[in-house]
Amino acid sequence: MISASLSGRLARDPDQLETKTGKPMAAVNLAVNAGGRGEEQTAWVRVICFGRNATRAALHQKGDMLAAMGRLELSRWTGDDGTERESWQLIADALASARLAQNEN
């Protein structure tokens, strides 16, 4: 298991979903700066949230900064065109942002 902390900007508004059992779930796409010194490079990471974190993620909108901590996983699949693809996703245990700080005060 890889534990990770990431911060970045939301690429779009959160996707609000429900699990099969009806519990809240949310997914956000984060643009994370992955470049080195003086280098700009963006890594795209999908953050998956459940329960209270899903409700908290849904408070955000495109462009907001968000930090997420949790389990990092590499997801692999075959696209519609037959191409093998992969992407990183983080299953969030905790979220932090200025928006959350304002709502909790």
N, C-alpha and C positions, 0 to 999 in steps of 0.2 A: 504494500500500500504506500502511495506517495501522498504525504500531507503537504498542503501548499497554502500560501496566502497570496492573493492577487489583488491588484487594484487597477481600475481603468474606467473608461467611459462607456455608457450604454450605447450600443449602435442603433437601437430602436427601442420603442416601448416594450415592457415585459409582456411575454405571452402568459396569460393566466389560464391555468388548466385545472383539472381535477383528476385525482387518482381513480382507479376502478372502484374504490371503496368510498368515494365522494369527498376525500380530504383535499384541501387546497394544495396546489402545486404551481410553481411559476418557473419560467426559463427566461434568462436574459443573455444577450450576447455582449461580451465585454471586449473592447479594444484595449489591449494591454501593451504598453511600451516594452518591447523585448530587445531593444538595441543596446549596444555598448556605449562607451564614451564617445560622444559626438556623433553617434550613428542613430538614425531613426529607423526603427523596424517595428511593425505592429504584429502582434500575435492575437488571434481571435480565439476566445475561450467561451464556451457555453457554460453558464452557471445554472444548475438545477437546484431548486429550493422546494422544500416540503413544509407543511404545517405553518407554524408561526413565521418562519423565514419566508415562505411563499407570500404570506400576507404583507410582510415588511417589504419584500421586493416589489410588490405590485404598487407601492407608493411612489415608485420612481418613474422617470420618463427619459426618453431619448436625450443623450448628452450629459446626464447626471454622472457624477463620479461615484463609484461604489467599490468597496473593499469586501472580499469574500474569503473565508477560510474554510478548508474542508479537504476532501479526498479527491485527488486529481486522477483522472482515468483517460486512457487513449481509446477512442471509439473508432472502430473500423467497419466499413460497409462497402457494398458495390453499388455504384450509382446507376441511374436508369440507362446510361449509355454504356454500361459494362465496365467502367473504369473503377479500379480499387481506390477508395478514398479513406482518409483518416482525419480526425480532429480531436482536440482536447476538450474535456468537459470536467467541471468541478462540481461535486455534490456538496453543497454548502452546509456547514455546521453552524456558521455565524456570519452575519453581515454587519457592515458599519458604513455610515455615510453622514454627511451634514444634514441631509433631509431626515434621516432617522433620529439624529440627535435633537433636531427641532421638534419632532413629534413626541419624543419621550420626555420633554421638559414641560 
